[in-house]
Amino acid sequence: MTIEEPFRPREKLLEKQRYFQSIHKHTYLKGPLDKITSVAIPLAFAGTTLYLIGRGIYNMSHGIGKKE
């Protein structure tokens, strides 16, 4: 029976563990690109949603875009 090699060398794993344990931020913001996925994308979705809801309310109140 063969022993499976680890995906990442132990030294690299220990280095990453030390890095992440030394940062005093929220867990979901520890990586270098986590601000994009945890903050920017949800804010973009929220902004788009609010814009589309506002446009729909405006169109309904003015009778724009009705189908005959």
Residue frames as a rotation matrix with the C-alpha (Angstrom) as fourth column:
MET 1
0.580 0.815 0.000 0.00
0.815 -0.580 0.000 0.00
0.000 0.000 -1.000 0.00
THR 2
-0.383 -0.750 0.539 1.45
0.741 -0.598 -0.306 3.36
0.552 0.282 0.785 -1.01
ILE 3
-0.138 0.243 -0.960 1.35
0.767 -0.587 -0.259 6.51
-0.627 -0.772 -0.106 1.06
GLU 4
0.488 0.406 0.773 -0.32
0.819 -0.520 -0.243 9.43
0.303 0.751 -0.586 -0.65
GLU 5
-0.644 -0.765 0.019 1.75
0.738 -0.628 -0.248 12.60
0.202 -0.146 0.968 -0.84
PRO 6
-0.029 0.646 -0.763 0.20
0.629 -0.581 -0.516 15.77
-0.777 -0.495 -0.389 0.64
PHE 7
0.666 0.378 0.643 -1.09
0.743 -0.413 -0.527 18.45
0.066 0.829 -0.555 -1.72
ARG 8
0.705 -0.400 0.585 1.14
-0.274 -0.915 -0.295 21.11
0.654 0.048 -0.755 -0.19
PRO 9
-0.215 -0.855 -0.472 4.50
0.339 0.388 -0.857 20.80
0.916 -0.344 0.206 1.59
ARG 10
0.341 0.360 -0.869 4.31
0.910 0.106 0.401 20.96
0.236 -0.927 -0.292 5.40
GLU 11
-0.597 -0.639 -0.485 6.55
0.732 -0.681 -0.004 24.05
-0.328 -0.357 0.875 5.54
LYS 12
-0.834 0.353 0.425 4.21
0.052 -0.716 0.696 26.00
0.550 0.602 0.579 3.28
LEU 13
0.145 0.942 -0.302 1.22
0.471 0.202 0.859 24.89
0.870 -0.266 -0.415 5.37
LEU 14
0.110 -0.178 -0.978 2.86
0.986 -0.101 0.129 26.01
-0.122 -0.979 0.164 8.61
GLU 15
-0.886 -0.463 -0.025 3.82
0.449 -0.870 0.204 29.33
-0.116 0.170 0.979 7.02
LYS 16
-0.506 0.783 0.363 0.21
0.030 -0.404 0.914 29.97
0.862 0.473 0.181 5.89
GLN 17
0.320 0.624 -0.713 -1.13
0.749 0.295 0.593 28.96
0.580 -0.724 -0.373 9.32
ARG 18
-0.337 -0.522 -0.784 1.21
0.880 -0.470 -0.065 31.40
-0.334 -0.712 0.618 11.05
TYR 19
-0.952 -0.017 0.306 0.16
0.176 -0.849 0.499 34.15
0.251 0.529 0.811 8.63
PHE 20
-0.197 0.972 0.132 -3.58
0.084 -0.118 0.990 33.64
0.977 0.206 -0.058 9.09
GLN 21
0.335 0.310 -0.890 -3.34
0.866 0.270 0.420 33.22
0.371 -0.911 -0.178 12.87
SER 22
-0.570 -0.643 -0.511 -1.38
0.786 -0.607 -0.114 36.47
-0.237 -0.467 0.852 13.22
ILE 23
-0.778 0.345 0.525 -3.99
0.081 -0.774 0.628 38.62
0.623 0.531 0.574 11.44
HIS 24
-0.761 0.531 -0.373 -6.56
0.434 -0.011 -0.901 40.20
-0.482 -0.847 -0.222 13.75
LYS 25
-0.702 0.619 -0.352 -9.39
-0.708 -0.553 0.439 40.62
0.077 0.557 0.827 11.26
HIS 26
0.317 0.861 0.396 -12.65
-0.756 0.482 -0.443 38.81
-0.573 -0.159 0.804 10.76
THR 27
-0.152 -0.392 0.907 -12.21
0.075 0.911 0.406 35.28
-0.985 0.130 -0.110 9.43
TYR 28
0.482 0.451 0.752 -13.90
0.728 0.272 -0.630 36.03
-0.488 0.850 -0.197 6.11
LEU 29
0.989 -0.147 -0.011 -11.58
-0.130 -0.837 -0.532 38.99
0.069 0.528 -0.847 5.35
LYS 30
0.548 -0.825 0.135 -8.19
-0.070 0.116 0.991 37.39
-0.833 -0.553 0.006 5.98
GLY 31
0.098 -0.533 0.840 -7.13
0.864 0.465 0.195 36.61
-0.495 0.706 0.506 2.41
PRO 32
-0.751 -0.518 -0.409 -5.81
0.278 -0.810 0.517 39.22
-0.599 0.275 0.752 -0.02
LEU 33
-0.900 0.435 0.035 -8.82
-0.109 -0.301 0.947 39.04
0.422 0.849 0.319 -2.38
ASP 34
-0.584 0.701 -0.410 -11.51
0.810 0.535 -0.240 38.41
0.051 -0.472 -0.880 0.23
LYS 35
-0.564 0.391 -0.728 -12.65
0.060 -0.859 -0.508 42.04
-0.824 -0.330 0.461 0.27
ILE 36
-0.791 0.273 -0.548 -13.77
-0.607 -0.239 0.758 41.62
0.077 0.932 0.355 -3.33
THR 37
-0.624 0.549 -0.555 -15.83
0.145 0.780 0.609 38.50
0.768 0.300 -0.566 -2.71
SER 38
-0.423 0.454 -0.784 -17.16
0.903 0.287 -0.321 39.39
0.080 -0.843 -0.532 0.73
VAL 39
-0.294 0.271 -0.917 -17.80
0.378 -0.848 -0.372 43.11
-0.878 -0.455 0.146 0.32
ALA 40
-0.733 -0.087 -0.675 -17.68
-0.437 -0.700 0.564 44.42
-0.521 0.709 0.475 -3.25
ILE 41
-0.902 0.396 -0.171 -19.78
0.073 0.531 0.844 41.75
0.425 0.749 -0.508 -5.01
PRO 42
-0.319 0.847 -0.425 -22.65
0.946 0.258 -0.195 41.81
-0.056 -0.464 -0.884 -2.44
LEU 43
-0.296 0.188 -0.937 -22.67
0.199 -0.947 -0.253 45.63
-0.934 -0.261 0.243 -2.53
ALA 44
-0.902 -0.038 -0.431 -22.85
-0.403 -0.286 0.869 45.53
-0.156 0.957 0.243 -6.33
PHE 45
-0.706 0.692 -0.147 -25.79
0.551 0.669 0.499 43.09
0.444 0.272 -0.854 -6.18
ALA 46
-0.195 0.643 -0.741 -27.56
0.846 -0.272 -0.459 45.24
-0.496 -0.716 -0.491 -3.58
GLY 47
-0.533 -0.064 -0.844 -27.03
-0.157 -0.972 0.173 48.41
-0.831 0.225 0.508 -5.63
THR 48
-0.956 0.183 -0.230 -28.27
-0.199 0.171 0.965 46.77
0.216 0.968 -0.127 -8.83
THR 49
-0.530 0.793 -0.300 -31.30
0.815 0.574 0.078 45.35
0.234 -0.203 -0.951 -7.02
LEU 50
-0.210 0.436 -0.875 -32.24
0.561 -0.680 -0.473 48.72
-0.801 -0.590 -0.102 -5.51
TYR 51
-0.763 -0.116 -0.635 -31.86
-0.387 -0.705 0.594 50.40
-0.517 0.700 0.493 -8.89
LEU 52
-0.890 0.424 -0.170 -34.08
0.072 0.498 0.864 47.86
0.451 0.757 -0.473 -10.64
ILE 53
-0.332 0.792 -0.512 -36.73
0.937 0.217 -0.272 48.02
-0.104 -0.570 -0.815 -7.90
GLY 54
-0.333 0.150 -0.931 -36.74
0.180 -0.959 -0.219 51.82
-0.926 -0.240 0.292 -8.09
ARG 55
-0.895 -0.024 -0.445 -37.02
-0.417 -0.307 0.855 51.75
-0.157 0.952 0.264 -11.86
GLY 56
-0.738 0.656 -0.155 -39.90
0.519 0.700 0.491 49.27
0.431 0.282 -0.857 -11.67
ILE 57
-0.188 0.670 -0.718 -41.79
0.831 -0.281 -0.480 51.39
-0.523 -0.687 -0.504 -9.16
TYR 58
-0.540 -0.064 -0.839 -41.23
-0.206 -0.957 0.205 54.51
-0.816 0.283 0.504 -11.28
ASN 59
-0.955 0.158 -0.251 -42.43
-0.223 0.176 0.959 52.74
0.196 0.972 -0.133 -14.44
MET 60
-0.524 0.810 -0.263 -45.52
0.818 0.565 0.109 51.37
0.237 -0.158 -0.959 -12.69
SER 61
-0.182 0.475 -0.861 -46.45
0.618 -0.626 -0.476 54.72
-0.765 -0.618 -0.180 -11.20
HIS 62
-0.405 -0.010 -0.914 -46.14
-0.492 -0.840 0.227 56.46
-0.771 0.542 0.335 -14.59
GLY 63
0.594 0.732 0.333 -47.63
-0.158 0.512 -0.845 53.65
-0.789 0.449 0.420 -16.69
ILE 64
0.138 -0.642 -0.754 -44.49
-0.981 -0.196 -0.012 53.17
-0.140 0.741 -0.657 -18.77
GLY 65
-0.741 -0.610 -0.280 -43.87
-0.662 0.733 0.157 49.86
0.110 0.302 -0.947 -20.57
LYS 66
-0.126 0.771 0.624 -47.35
-0.486 0.501 -0.716 48.38
-0.865 -0.393 0.311 -20.30
LYS 67
-0.978 -0.100 0.184 -48.25
0.089 0.594 0.800 45.61
-0.189 0.798 -0.572 -22.71
GLU 68
-0.483 0.839 -0.252 -51.48
-0.874 -0.481 0.072 46.08
-0.061 0.255 0.965 -24.62
